């Protein structure tokens, strides 16, 4: 691996502080991550919380947080399952193409004019 490739793998962000103010509570976290990325994740979670609250009518912050976490895990699992199914379909297609090619090669090798 080139030195530039190694350098890009070793890029670390300085610790970033992120102020979280959700569901009536607030605190700060520190993470070695791009601050823009952290804000993006926080905004996505905020939207998910609002969606859960609006669709269920719940007002208890703990229940909203738990249900939102559960729904996000469900979404992650569905994405994982869909990707696994797509990979399995691609593997079956690749296997079929390979078997067809082997059959054609065998046929060509056994051909006697």
C-alpha positions in Angstrom: 0.0 0.0 0.0 1.3 3.5 -0.8 2.2 6.0 1.8 -0.7 8.2 0.7 -3.1 5.3 1.1 -1.8 4.6 4.6 -2.1 8.3 5.5 -5.8 8.5 4.4 -6.6 5.4 6.5 -5.0 7.0 9.5 -6.9 10.2 9.4 -8.4 10.9 12.8 -10.7 13.7 13.8 -10.0 15.6 16.9 -12.6 15.0 19.6 -15.8 16.9 18.8 -18.3 18.0 21.4 -21.9 17.6 20.5 -24.7 19.1 22.5 -27.8 16.9 22.5 -31.1 18.5 23.5 -33.9 16.1 23.0 -37.1 15.1 24.8 -36.6 17.5 27.6 -33.1 16.5 28.5 -29.7 17.8 27.4 -26.1 16.7 27.7 -22.9 16.8 25.7 -20.9 14.0 24.2 -17.4 13.9 22.9 -16.5 11.7 19.9 -13.6 11.4 17.4 -15.8 12.0 14.5 -16.5 14.7 11.9 -18.7 17.3 13.6 -20.8 17.7 10.5 -21.5 14.0 10.5 -22.5 14.0 14.2 -24.9 16.9 13.6 -26.4 15.0 10.7 -26.9 11.9 12.8 -28.5 14.0 15.6 -30.8 15.7 13.1 -31.9 12.3 11.7 -32.6 11.0 15.2 -34.5 14.2 16.0 -36.7 13.6 12.9 -37.2 10.0 13.9 -38.3 11.1 17.4 -40.7 13.6 16.0 -42.2 11.0 13.6 -42.7 8.5 16.4 -44.3 11.1 18.6 -46.6 12.3 15.8 -47.6 8.9 14.7 -48.2 7.4 18.2 -49.4 10.4 20.2 -47.0 9.4 23.0 -45.8 12.1 25.3 -43.6 10.1 27.7 -40.0 10.9 26.6 -38.7 7.5 27.7 -41.3 5.6 25.7 -40.8 7.8 22.7 -37.0 7.2 22.8 -37.4 3.4 23.3 -40.0 3.0 20.5 -37.9 5.2 18.2 -34.8 3.1 18.9 -36.9 -0.1 18.2 -38.2 1.3 14.9 -34.8 2.4 13.8 -33.5 -1.1 14.6 -36.3 -2.6 12.5 -35.4 -0.3 9.6 -31.7 -1.4 9.9 -32.7 -5.1 9.9 -35.0 -4.6 6.9 -32.1 -2.9 5.0 -29.7 -5.7 6.0 -32.2 -8.4 4.9 -32.8 -6.7 1.6 -29.1 -6.4 0.9 -28.5 -10.0 1.9 -31.3 -11.1 -0.5 -29.8 -9.0 -3.3 -26.4 -10.6 -2.7 -27.9 -14.0 -2.7 -29.6 -13.4 -6.0 -26.4 -12.0 -7.5 -24.5 -15.1 -6.3 -27.1 -17.4 -7.9 -26.9 -15.5 -11.1 -23.1 -15.7 -11.1 -23.2 -19.4 -10.4 -25.6 -19.9 -13.3 -23.5 -17.9 -15.7 -20.4 -19.8 -14.5 -22.1 -23.2 -15.0 -23.3 -22.1 -18.5 -19.7 -21.1 -19.4 -18.3 -24.4 -18.1 -20.9 -26.3 -20.2 -20.0 -24.3 -23.3 -16.3 -24.9 -22.7 -16.8 -28.6 -22.2 -18.9 -28.7 -25.3 -16.2 -26.9 -27.3 -13.4 -29.1 -26.0 -15.3 -32.3 -26.9 -16.2 -31.0 -30.4 -14.8 -33.3 -33.1 -15.1 -32.0 -36.7 
